[in-house]
Amino acid sequence: MKQIQGNEDLADLADLEDLPPEIPAERGENNAEDLFESSRARSWGKDSAWHSRHLVRLKGERESRRMQLLLSEVVRWKMFLQLCLGLLRAFFSRPLWSGAPGAWRAAGAAGAADAQQGPRRGTTPTSVNYHFTRKCNYKCGFCFHTAKTSFNLPLGEAKRGLRMLKEAGLEKINFSGGEPFLPDKGDFLGLLVQFCKQELRLPSVSVVSNGSLIKETWFEKYGEYLDILAISCDSFEEETNQLIGRAQGRRSHLKNLHKVRSWCRRYKVAFKINSVINTFNVDEDMTELIEQLGPVRWKVFQCLVIDGENAGEDALREAERFVISPEQFQDFLDRHSRISCLVPESNEKMRDSYLILDEYMRFLDCTAGRKDPSMSILDVGVEEAILFSGFDEKMFFKRGGKYVWSKANMRLEW
């Protein structure tokens, strides 16, 4: 009789031929005799109730093992495919080959100098929008980053993530929400602004806010560390702001806008205005009031629909009624063409040209018309997470994403 080697072989044979419990499968010199005894025992217990139960148990265990192996294989393939997709996105979003050996050319309206020799690894997070909170005191009907969670990272973790971004090449950080002045009455934001300018020494630190919660004391504490403050204002008619949801109760949004503008002058912070053009304001002429306020930039966005945020079953907003056509958007731009600080952004320019971090510090990929999150940079690092950002670097340059963004270089007359 052929000698069976080792405990593992006997255990496998026991599974296949259903050894009863009194026949042990142990390593020893009498393996052949054990097999003979096990065979005799099987013949005695073939019709026993124990045999039936034992057979069912073994079949269940084998099926469970097969399912576990199958699931682990599926997970491995899924991770592999995600990595491949991320690498493809990173490859096609890199600057274009210029034709000269070892040189790469960046595309963009403002242009860019030749980069270092050889291809770059992935994308550099030059400019990042960090939406550290989703909570907001306004209810704008077209909002594309809604209060789906109330989560906020601890301050120390947020700083750790910002330091990681700086080490990966960050030059400009923009804090947004939600309403960034809500957590800790603006102190959470202020401490991040101070950290980025004072410790990380970033060239540009900016904030986007609705302006309703800003106090002058915030400027006194943190104004020196802030380069740009953008206030969202979609209309210079109070009634239109109420219809859009750009208001809290009956408080005047425009009064807050002018108040914040005066503080920016006093504390030497560059002032910017963001406007979302939609069905309620598309026919408005804002030329005179924009010129009076004199922002360094007036960002004009075409209303954008994002599935799961302002459209679809799980959305907290319904933006469809705010959507305008490309032709309507162009008419609005033509009406305001004399304003030199106007920076237009159509849906095409907006969708993939921003690096967006959510409240968990995950990059959000909007290429499919929704926000698909990466893993958090706190867990996998910036280089890995950014592969799943969907970022279109060429469109970033094309829309003028790189500009003079440090107030020290703006030469403003305060």
LOFI-408749 format. One line per 8 residues: for each residue x, y, z negated of N, C-alpha, C. Coordinates in steps of 0.05 Angstrom, whole numbers, plus 5000, padded with zeros to 4 digits. Layout:
# residues N
X/Y/Z/X/Y/Z/X/Y/Z; ... .
//
This chain:
# residues 414
5017/4976/5000/5000/5000/5000/5018/5025/5000; 5010/5045/5016/5026/5069/5018/5025/5085/4992; 5048/5093/4983/5050/5109/4958/5039/5137/4962; 5021/5146/4945/5011/5174/4947/5028/5192/4929; 5038/5213/4941/5058/5230/4927/5043/5254/4913; 5045/5253/4887/5039/5277/4872/5010/5281/4864; 5006/5297/4845/4979/5304/4834/4962/5317/4855; 4974/5335/4873/4958/5350/4892/4944/5331/4912 .
4958/5311/4922/4946/5292/4941/4923/5276/4928; 4927/5268/4903/4905/5253/4889/4881/5270/4885; 4886/5296/4878/4864/5314/4873/4848/5318/4898; 4862/5321/4922/4848/5324/4947/4831/5299/4953; 4843/5275/4948/4829/5250/4954/4805/5247/4936; 4808/5257/4911/4785/5255/4892/4762/5272/4902; 4768/5296/4913/4747/5313/4923/4733/5300/4947; 4749/5287/4964/4738/5276/4989/4721/5251/4983 .
4730/5235/4964/4717/5209/4960/4702/5207/4933; 4699/5230/4919/4682/5232/4896/4690/5214/4873; 4714/5217/4862/4722/5201/4839/4704/5207/4815; 4697/5187/4800/4682/5191/4775/4700/5203/4754; 4689/5215/4733/4705/5230/4713/4725/5212/4698; 4719/5185/4695/4737/5168/4679/4761/5160/4695; 4763/5167/4721/4787/5160/4736/4804/5186/4739; 4825/5190/4723/4840/5215/4725/4858/5216/4749 .
4863/5241/4759/4881/5245/4781/4906/5258/4771; 4924/5243/4759/4948/5253/4747/4973/5243/4760; 4995/5259/4758/5020/5250/4769/5031/5227/4752; 5041/5206/4765/5052/5183/4750/5063/5162/4769; 5073/5140/4758/5084/5119/4775/5064/5100/4785; 5039/5100/4774/5019/5080/4781/4997/5092/4798; 5005/5110/4817/4985/5123/4834/4969/5102/4850; 4983/5082/4861/4970/5062/4878/4950/5047/4862 .
4958/5039/4836/4939/5025/4819/4915/5042/4813; 4920/5068/4808/4898/5086/4801/4879/5087/4825; 4889/5088/4849/4872/5089/4872/4855/5063/4875; 4867/5041/4868/4852/5016/4870/4830/5016/4850; 4836/5025/4824/4816/5027/4804/4794/5046/4812; 4802/5068/4824/4781/5088/4831/4763/5076/4853; 4774/5061/4871/4758/5049/4892/4737/5030/4880; 4747/5013/4860/4729/4994/4847/4707/5009/4831 .
4716/5031/4818/4696/5047/4802/4675/5059/4821; 4684/5068/4845/4664/5079/4863/4644/5058/4872; 4653/5034/4876/4634/5013/4884/4614/5007/4863; 4623/5009/4837/4604/5003/4815/4584/5026/4812; 4593/5051/4816/4575/5073/4810/4562/5086/4834; 4561/5072/4856/4551/5084/4881/4522/5094/4878; 4506/5079/4864/4478/5085/4863/4470/5100/4837; 4490/5108/4822/4484/5120/4796/4475/5149/4799 .
4461/5159/4779/4452/5187/4779/4476/5206/4777; 4497/5196/4762/4521/5213/4760/4533/5218/4787; 4534/5198/4804/4546/5201/4831/4531/5223/4847; 4505/5223/4845/4489/5243/4861/4496/5271/4851; 4496/5274/4824/4502/5301/4814/4530/5310/4821; 4549/5291/4819/4576/5297/4824/4580/5305/4854; 4566/5291/4871/4568/5297/4900/4557/5324/4906; 4534/5331/4894/4523/5358/4899/4542/5380/4889 .
4554/5375/4865/4572/5395/4854/4596/5399/4872; 4608/5377/4882/4631/5379/4899/4625/5393/4925; 4602/5387/4937/4594/5400/4961/4591/5430/4957; 4579/5437/4934/4575/5466/4928/4602/5480/4925; 4621/5467/4911/4647/5479/4907/4662/5482/4934; 4660/5462/4951/4674/5464/4977/4662/5486/4994; 4635/5489/4993/4622/5510/5008/4629/5537/4997; 4631/5540/4971/4639/5565/4959/4667/5573/4967 .
4685/5553/4967/4713/5559/4975/4714/5568/5004; 4699/5554/5021/4698/5562/5049/4688/5590/5053; 4667/5598/5038/4656/5625/5040/4676/5646/5030; 4691/5639/5008/4711/5658/4998/4733/5662/5018; 4742/5641/5031/4763/5643/5052/4753/5659/5075; 4728/5655/5083/4717/5669/5106/4714/5699/5100; 4705/5706/5075/4702/5734/5068/4729/5748/5066; 4749/5734/5055/4775/5747/5053/4787/5751/5081 .
4781/5733/5100/4791/5736/5127/4777/5760/5140; 4751/5763/5135/4736/5786/5147/4747/5812/5136; 4752/5813/5110/4763/5838/5098/4790/5845/5109; 4807/5824/5113/4833/5829/5124/4831/5840/5153; 4813/5829/5169/4810/5839/5196/4798/5867/5197; 4780/5873/5178/4768/5900/5177/4789/5921/5170; 4806/5914/5151/4828/5933/5144/4847/5937/5167; 4853/5915/5181/4871/5917/5204/4859/5935/5226 .
4833/5931/5232/4821/5947/5252/4819/5976/5244; 4814/5982/5219/4813/6010/5209/4840/6023/5213; 4861/6008/5206/4888/6018/5210/4894/6024/5239; 4886/6006/5257/4891/6010/5285/4876/6035/5296; 4851/6038/5287/4836/6061/5295/4849/6087/5285; 4858/6086/5260/4871/6110/5249/4896/6117/5264; 4912/6097/5272/4936/6102/5287/4930/6113/5314; 4909/6103/5327/4901/6113/5353/4892/6142/5351 .
4876/6149/5330/4868/6176/5327/4892/6195/5322; 4910/6185/5305/4934/6202/5300/4950/6206/5326; 4952/6185/5342/4968/6187/5367/4956/6207/5386; 4929/6205/5390/4917/6222/5410/4912/6250/5400; 4915/6255/5374/4912/6283/5364/4939/6297/5361; 4961/6283/5368/4987/6296/5367/4991/6316/5389; 5010/6335/5386/5015/6354/5407/5023/6340/5433; 5018/6353/5455/5023/6341/5481/5053/6340/5488 .
5060/6320/5503/5088/6317/5512/5094/6339/5533; 5115/6352/5530/5121/6375/5547/5136/6368/5572; 5146/6343/5573/5161/6334/5597/5190/6336/5593; 5200/6351/5573/5229/6353/5568/5236/6331/5548; 5260/6319/5551/5268/6297/5533/5268/6306/5504; 5253/6291/5488/5253/6296/5459/5238/6321/5450; 5223/6334/5467/5208/6358/5459/5178/6354/5460; 5164/6366/5441/5135/6364/5441/5124/6392/5441 .
5101/6396/5455/5090/6423/5458/5062/6424/5444; 5059/6443/5427/5033/6446/5413/5015/6463/5431; 4989/6454/5432/4970/6469/5447/4956/6488/5429; 4947/6511/5440/4931/6529/5423/4930/6557/5436; 4908/6572/5429/4905/6598/5440/4928/6617/5432; 4936/6615/5407/4958/6632/5398/4985/6621/5407; 4986/6596/5416/5011/6584/5425/5027/6575/5401; 5048/6559/5407/5066/6551/5386/5093/6544/5398 .
5114/6548/5382/5141/6542/5392/5145/6512/5393; 5165/6504/5408/5172/6475/5410/5178/6465/5382; 5168/6440/5377/5172/6428/5351/5199/6414/5350; 5205/6401/5328/5230/6387/5325/5232/6364/5345; 5256/6355/5350/5261/6334/5369/5246/6309/5361; 5234/6296/5381/5221/6270/5377/5192/6272/5368; 5177/6251/5369/5149/6251/5362/5146/6253/5332; 5124/6265/5323/5118/6267/5295/5102/6244/5285 .
5105/6237/5260/5089/6216/5248/5063/6227/5238; 5041/6220/5251/5015/6228/5242/5011/6258/5244; 4993/6269/5227/4986/6297/5227/4996/6311/5202; 5006/6335/5206/5014/6351/5183/4990/6367/5173; 4983/6365/5147/4960/6380/5136/4967/6410/5132; 4972/6424/5154/4980/6453/5152/4959/6469/5138; 4934/6465/5145/4912/6481/5134/4889/6461/5125; 4882/6463/5100/4862/6444/5089/4840/6459/5075 .
4815/6450/5079/4791/6460/5066/4783/6441/5044; 4786/6449/5019/4780/6432/4996/4754/6440/4984; 4733/6423/4988/4707/6427/4977/4705/6413/4950; 4715/6425/4929/4718/6411/4904/4692/6408/4888; 4671/6422/4897/4645/6418/4885/4623/6419/4907; 4602/6405/4902/4579/6406/4920/4556/6422/4908; 4558/6429/4883/4536/6443/4870/4535/6472/4880; 4511/6482/4882/4507/6510/4892/4481/6522/4881 .
4482/6548/4877/4458/6562/4867/4441/6573/4890; 4450/6570/4915/4434/6577/4938/4423/6552/4951; 4403/6556/4969/4391/6533/4983/4389/6539/5013; 4411/6545/5025/4412/6551/5054/4402/6527/5070; 4382/6532/5087/4369/6509/5101/4387/6493/5120; 4409/6505/5129/4426/6491/5148/4452/6481/5135; 4454/6483/5109/4479/6475/5095/4489/6447/5103; 4514/6445/5110/4525/6419/5119/4544/6407/5099 .
4543/6417/5074/4558/6404/5052/4541/6407/5027; 4521/6389/5024/4500/6393/5004/4506/6379/4978; 4490/6385/4958/4494/6375/4930/4486/6346/4927; 4500/6328/4941/4494/6299/4940/4506/6286/4915; 4526/6299/4903/4537/6291/4877/4542/6316/4860; 4546/6311/4835/4553/6334/4817/4582/6330/4806; 4597/6313/4820/4624/6305/4810/4644/6328/4814; 4661/6331/4795/4684/6349/4796/4709/6334/4785 .
4731/6335/4800/4755/6323/4789/4765/6339/4765; 4778/6325/4746/4791/6340/4725/4812/6359/4737; 4818/6380/4724/4836/6401/4734/4864/6389/4740; 4874/6372/4722/4900/6360/4726/4901/6343/4751; 4880/6327/4757/4880/6310/4780/4878/6327/4806; 4862/6349/4805/4860/6366/4828/4888/6379/4834; 4902/6387/4813/4929/6398/4817/4948/6378/4828; 4945/6353/4819/4963/6331/4829/4959/6327/4859 .
4933/6327/4868/4927/6324/4896/4938/6348/4913; 4935/6372/4902/4945/6396/4916/4976/6395/4919; 4989/6385/4898/5018/6382/4900/5026/6362/4921; 5011/6340/4923/5016/6320/4944/5012/6332/4972; 4992/6349/4975/4988/6362/5001/5011/6381/5008; 5020/6396/4988/5043/6414/4992/5068/6398/5001; 5073/6375/4988/5096/6359/4996/5093/6347/5024; 5068/6345/5033/5063/6335/5060/5063/6357/5082 .
5066/6382/5074/5068/6404/5093/5047/6425/5092; 5030/6425/5071/5009/6445/5068/5020/6473/5067; 5007/6491/5083/5014/6520/5082/4990/6537/5073; 4966/6528/5080/4942/6544/5072/4921/6526/5060; 4911/6534/5037/4889/6519/5024/4865/6538/5023; 4842/6527/5030/4817/6543/5028/4798/6528/5009; 4790/6541/4988/4772/6529/4968/4743/6536/4975; 4726/6516/4976/4698/6520/4983/4681/6502/4968 .
4655/6501/4975/4636/6484/4960/4615/6473/4979; 4590/6471/4969/4580/6483/4945/4588/6512/4941; 4584/6520/4916/4593/6547/4908/4616/6545/4889; 4640/6552/4898/4664/6547/4882/4666/6563/4855; 4649/6584/4852/4649/6599/4828/4631/6588/4806; 4618/6565/4812/4600/6553/4792/4615/6538/4770; 4634/6520/4776/4647/6505/4754/4662/6523/4735; 4656/6521/4710/4669/6536/4688/4668/6566/4694 .
4646/6575/4706/4642/6604/4712/4665/6616/4727; 4676/6601/4745/4697/6611/4762/4726/6606/4752; 4729/6597/4727/4756/6593/4717/4769/6568/4729; 4754/6548/4735/4765/6524/4748/4778/6532/4775; 4763/6548/4790/4773/6558/4816/4797/6576/4811; 4795/6594/4792/4817/6613/4787/4843/6600/4780; 4841/6579/4764/4866/6564/4756/4878/6550/4780; 4861/6539/4798/4872/6527/4822/4885/6547/4840 .
4872/6570/4843/4883/6592/4860/4911/6600/4849; 4912/6604/4823/4937/6613/4810/4959/6591/4813; 4951/6566/4809/4970/6543/4812/4981/6542/4840; 4964/6545/4860/4973/6543/4888/4992/6566/4896; 4987/6590/4886/5004/6612/4893/5029/6614/4876; 5025/6610/4850/5047/6614/4831/5066/6591/4830; 5056/6566/4829/5073/6542/4826/5080/6529/4852; 5059/6526/4869/5064/6513/4895/5076/6533/4916 .
5072/6559/4911/5081/6580/4928/5071/6576/4957; 5045/6571/4959/5034/6569/4986/5032/6596/4999; 5037/6598/5025/5035/6623/5039/5007/6636/5038; 4987/6618/5038/4959/6629/5039/4941/6613/5021; 4926/6627/5005/4905/6615/4987/4879/6631/4993; 4858/6618/5001/4833/6631/5007/4809/6617/4994; 4787/6632/4993/4762/6622/4980/4739/6630/4998; 4719/6612/5001/4694/6618/5014/4672/6616/4992 .
4656/6637/4990/4636/6639/4969/4611/6653/4980; 4588/6649/4966/4565/6665/4973/4565/6693/4959; 4584/6696/4940/4588/6722/4927/4570/6728/4904; 4550/6711/4899/4530/6719/4879/4540/6716/4850; 4560/6700/4845/4569/6695/4817/4596/6707/4811; 4607/6723/4829/4633/6734/4825/4631/6759/4806; 4649/6760/4787/4651/6782/4768/4677/6797/4772; 4678/6822/4765/4703/6837/4768/4724/6826/4750 .
4717/6815/4727/4737/6804/4709/4752/6781/4722; 4740/6767/4741/4754/6746/4756/4777/6758/4772; 4771/6780/4785/4792/6793/4801/4815/6803/4783; 4808/6812/4759/4828/6821/4740/4847/6799/4732; 4836/6775/4729/4853/6752/4721/4867/6739/4744; 4853/6736/4767/4864/6718/4788/4868/6732/4815; 4859/6757/4817/4860/6771/4843/4887/6771/4857; 4908/6775/4841/4935/6777/4852/4944/6751/4866 .
4932/6728/4859/4940/6703/4871/4924/6695/4896; 4904/6711/4902/4886/6704/4924/4892/6721/4949; 4896/6708/4972/4901/6722/4996/4876/6732/5010; 4856/6714/5013/4832/6720/5028/4807/6711/5013; 4787/6728/5011/4761/6720/5001/4740/6723/5023; 4728/6701/5031/4707/6702/5051/4680/6700/5038; 4662/6719/5045/4635/6719/5035/4616/6711/5058; 4598/6692/5052/4579/6683/5072/4556/6702/5073 .
4551/6713/5097/4528/6731/5101/4517/6727/5129; 4492/6718/5131/4481/6711/5157/4463/6733/5168; 4456/6752/5152/4438/6773/5161/4442/6798/5144; 4436/6821/5156/4436/6846/5141/4408/6855/5135; 4389/6836/5137/4361/6841/5130/4354/6822/5107; 4346/6834/5084/4340/6818/5060/4319/6796/5066; 4299/6803/5081/4278/6783/5087/4289/6759/5102; 4307/6764/5121/4318/6742/5136/4335/6724/5118 .
4351/6736/5100/4366/6720/5081/4349/6702/5064; 4326/6713/5056/4307/6697/5040/4296/6674/5056; 4289/6678/5081/4279/6657/5098/4300/6635/5103; 4325/6643/5105/4346/6623/5110/4352/6608/5084; 4348/6620/5061/4355/6608/5035/4381/6620/5024; 4391/6641/5037/4416/6654/5028/4409/6674/5006; 4399/6664/4984/4390/6681/4962/4384/6664/4937; 4384/6677/4914/4375/6664/4889/4353/6681/4878 .
4328/6670/4879/4305/6686/4871/4302/6710/4889; 4297/6733/4876/4293/6758/4892/4318/6776/4890; 4340/6766/4881/4364/6782/4879/4374/6790/4906; 4386/6813/4908/4395/6823/4934/4423/6811/4941; 4423/6795/4962/4449/6784/4972/4467/6806/4983; 4455/6825/4996/4470/6847/5008/4483/6865/4987; 4470/6869/4965/4481/6886/4944/4506/6872/4933; 4505/6846/4929/4529/6831/4920/4551/6833/4941 .
4544/6831/4966/4564/6832/4987/4580/6858/4986; 4566/6881/4984/4580/6907/4983/4596/6910/4957; 4586/6899/4935/4601/6901/4910/4627/6885/4911; 4626/6861/4922/4650/6845/4925/4670/6858/4944; 4659/6870/4965/4677/6884/4984/4693/6906/4970; 4681/6921/4953/4695/6942/4939/4716/6931/4920; 4710/6908/4907/4730/6896/4889/4754/6885/4905; 4749/6875/4929/4771/6866/4945/4790/6889/4952 .
4780/6912/4957/4797/6935/4962/4813/6943/4937; 4799/6943/4915/4811/6952/4890/4833/6933/4881; 4829/6907/4885/4849/6887/4875/4866/6875/4897; 4864/6887/4920/4882/6880/4943/4879/6851/4951; 4855/6844/4958/4849/6817/4969/4836/6821/4996; 4847/6808/5016/4836/6810/5043/4807/6800/5044; 4790/6816/5056/4761/6810/5057/4753/6799/5084; 4737/6778/5083/4728/6764/5107/4698/6758/5105 .
4684/6757/5128/4656/6750/5128/4651/6725/5146; 4635/6707/5136/4627/6683/5151/4597/6685/5156; 4589/6681/5182/4560/6681/5189/4553/6657/5205; 4531/6644/5198/4520/6621/5213/4497/6632/5230; 4501/6629/5257/4480/6639/5275/4459/6618/5280; 4434/6625/5276/4412/6606/5276/4387/6620/5288; 4365/6605/5287/4340/6616/5299/4330/6641/5286; 4338/6645/5260/4327/6668/5245/4343/6694/5249 .
4368/6691/5258/4385/6716/5261/4397/6719/5289; 4391/6701/5307/4404/6701/5333/4399/6727/5349; 4377/6740/5344/4371/6765/5359/4379/6790/5344; 4392/6787/5321/4400/6810/5305/4425/6823/5316; 4427/6849/5314/4452/6864/5321/4465/6873/5295; 4488/6861/5289/4502/6867/5264/4526/6885/5268; 4529/6896/5291/4553/6911/5298/4560/6933/5279; 4541/6950/5274/4546/6974/5257/4555/6967/5229 .
4541/6948/5216/4547/6941/5189/4573/6925/5186; 4579/6909/5205/4604/6895/5205/4627/6915/5207; 4624/6934/5224/4645/6955/5227/4648/6971/5202; 4626/6977/5188/4628/6992/5163/4643/6976/5141; 4638/6950/5140/4651/6934/5119/4680/6928/5126; 4687/6928/5151/4714/6925/5160/4729/6900/5150; 4718/6876/5155/4732/6851/5147/4756/6846/5164; 4776/6832/5153/4799/6825/5170/4791/6804/5191 .
4771/6788/5185/4761/6769/5204/4731/6766/5200; 4716/6763/5222/4688/6757/5220/4684/6730/5235; 4681/6709/5220/4678/6682/5231/4648/6678/5237; 4642/6672/5262/4614/6669/5271/4611/6640/5281; 4595/6625/5266/4591/6596/5271/4564/6591/5285; 4564/6574/5304/4539/6563/5314/4528/6542/5295; 4503/6544/5288/4491/6525/5269/4497/6496/5277; 4508/6481/5258/4518/6453/5264/4501/6433/5249 .
4493/6412/5262/4478/6390/5250/4497/6367/5243; 4496/6358/5218/4512/6336/5208/4493/6315/5196; 4493/6291/5207/4476/6270/5197/4483/6263/5168; 4462/6260/5152/4466/6254/5124/4470/6278/5106; 4474/6302/5118/4477/6326/5103/4454/6345/5107; 4449/6352/5133/4427/6370/5139/4409/6358/5161; 4411/6332/5165/4394/6318/5184/4393/6288/5177; 4371/6275/5184/4369/6247/5178/4354/6241/5152 .
4349/6215/5147/4333/6206/5125/4345/6213/5098; 4371/6211/5095/4384/6216/5069/4392/6245/5064; 4386/6262/5083/4395/6290/5081/4379/6306/5061; 4392/6325/5048/4378/6344/5030/4369/6369/5043; 4376/6373/5069/4367/6396/5084/4357/6387/5111; 4342/6404/5124/4331/6398/5151/4340/6421/5170; 4362/6418/5183/4374/6439/5199/4362/6441/5227; 4346/6422/5235/4336/6422/5263/4322/6448/5270 .
4308/6459/5252/4292/6484/5257/4310/6508/5259; 4336/6506/5252/4355/6528/5253/4372/6527/5278; 4371/6505/5293/4390/6500/5315/4384/6519/5338; 4405/6530/5350/4403/6547/5374/4419/6534/5396; 4413/6542/5420/4427/6531/5444/4454/6545/5448; 4472/6533/5463/4497/6546/5470/4493/6573/5484; 4472/6575/5500/4466/6600/5514/4458/6622/5494; 4441/6615/5475/4433/6634/5454/4458/6643/5438 .
4475/6625/5432/4499/6632/5417/4517/6651/5433; 4519/6645/5459/4536/6663/5476/4524/6691/5478; 4497/6692/5479/4484/6719/5480/4490/6735/5455; 4491/6721/5432/4497/6735/5407/4526/6745/5408; 4544/6729/5418/4572/6737/5420/4576/6760/5439; 4561/6760/5461/4563/6782/5481/4554/6808/5468; 4533/6807/5451/4522/6830/5439/4542/6843/5420; 4560/6827/5409/4579/6837/5389/4608/6836/5400 .
4611/6837/5426/4637/6834/5438/4657/6856/5432; 4647/6879/5424/4665/6902/5418/4679/6899/5391; 4670/6881/5374/4682/6877/5348/4707/6861/5350; 4730/6873/5345/4755/6860/5350/4762/6838/5330; 4750/6838/5306/4756/6817/5287/4738/6793/5289; 4720/6793/5309/4702/6770/5313/4717/6745/5322; 4712/6723/5307/4724/6697/5314/4701/6677/5318; 4693/6671/5343/4670/6653/5347/4678/6624/5345 .
4659/6607/5335/4663/6578/5333/4638/6564/5341; 4638/6552/5365/4616/6536/5374/4617/6509/5360; 4596/6493/5364/4595/6466/5353/4619/6450/5362; 4626/6453/5388/4649/6438/5399/4675/6445/5384; 4679/6470/5378/4704/6478/5365/4704/6470/5336; 4681/6471/5323/4679/6466/5294/4683/6437/5287; 4670/6419/5301/4665/6392/5291/4690/6377/5282; 4712/6378/5298/4735/6361/5292/4760/6377/5287 .
4758/6403/5284/4782/6420/5282/4788/6429/5254; 4775/6417/5234/4780/6424/5206/4789/6399/5191; 4809/6402/5174/4816/6381/5155/4800/6387/5129; 4781/6370/5124/4762/6374/5101/4767/6353/5080; 4771/6362/5055/4773/6345/5032/4747/6348/5016; 4735/6326/5008/4711/6328/4991/4719/6328/4961; 4699/6326/4944/4704/6328/4915/4721/6306/4904; 4723/6283/4918/4741/6261/4909/4768/6263/4923 .
4773/6284/4937/4798/6288/4953/4800/6266/4974; 4778/6261/4988/4778/6244/5011/4775/6261/5036; 4790/6255/5057/4786/6269/5082/4759/6260/5095; 4745/6279/5107/4719/6273/5119/4721/6274/5149; 4715/6252/5162/4716/6249/5191/4688/6256/5203; 4686/6277/5218/4660/6286/5229/4657/6280/5259; 4675/6263/5270/4675/6258/5299/4649/6245/5308; 4636/6229/5291/4612/6215/5299/4587/6230/5292 .
4589/6256/5285/4566/6272/5278/4557/6268/5249; 4574/6255/5233/4568/6252/5204/4595/6254/5190; 4594/6251/5163/4619/6254/5148/4627/6227/5137; 4646/6214/5151/4656/6188/5142/4682/6193/5126; 4682/6185/5100/4704/6191/5082/4727/6171/5085; 4752/6181/5082/4775/6164/5080/4778/6154/5051; 4799/6140/5045/4806/6135/5017/4817/6161/5006; 4816/6165/4979/4826/6189/4967/4856/6191/4969 .
4866/6215/4974/4895/6219/4975/4907/6212/4948; 4892/6214/4927/4902/6207/4900/4908/6177/4897; 4895/6161/4914/4898/6132/4913/4918/6121/4934; 4917/6132/4958/4933/6121/4980/4954/6140/4991; 4954/6165/4982/4973/6185/4992/4962/6200/5016; 4974/6222/5022/4964/6240/5044/4969/6227/5071; 4992/6215/5075/4999/6204/5102/4980/6182/5110; 4972/6166/5091/4953/6144/5098/4925/6154/5101 .
4916/6171/5083/4888/6181/5084/4882/6198/5108; 4902/6214/5117/4897/6232/5139/4893/6218/5165; 4901/6193/5167/4897/6177/5191/4867/6174/5197; 4850/6176/5176/4821/6172/5179/4806/6199/5177; 4819/6221/5183/4807/6247/5181/4792/6255/5206; 4799/6243/5229/4787/6250/5255/4795/6278/5264; 4817/6288/5253/4826/6316/5259/4837/6319/5287; 4827/6339/5301/4836/6346/5328/4854/6370/5326 .
4880/6365/5325/4900/6386/5321/4900/6406/5344; 4896/6396/5369/4895/6414/5392/4872/6433/5390; 4849/6424/5382/4826/6442/5379/4830/6462/5356; 4845/6453/5335/4852/6471/5313/4867/6495/5324; 4887/6491/5340/4902/6513/5352/4885/6529/5372; 4868/6515/5387/4852/6528/5407/4832/6547/5395; 4821/6540/5373/4801/6558/5360/4814/6580/5343; 4841/6581/5344/4855/6602/5329/4858/6596/5300 .
4860/6570/5293/4862/6562/5265/4888/6571/5252; 4909/6576/5268/4934/6586/5257/4935/6616/5263; 4936/6633/5243/4936/6662/5246/4952/6674/5223; 4953/6700/5222/4967/6713/5200/4949/6711/5175; 4955/6692/5158/4937/6686/5136/4947/6693/5108; 4970/6705/5106/4981/6714/5081/4977/6745/5079; 4965/6754/5057/4960/6783/5055/4985/6799/5054; 5007/6787/5047/5033/6801/5047/5042/6809/5075 .
5032/6794/5095/5039/6799/5123/5018/6814/5139; 4995/6821/5126/4973/6833/5141/4976/6863/5144; 4992/6876/5127/4997/6905/5129/4970/6920/5127; 4954/6913/5108/4928/6925/5105/4930/6951/5089; 4913/6970/5095/4911/6995/5080/4889/6991/5059; 4898/6987/5035/4879/6982/5013/4864/7007/5005 .
//
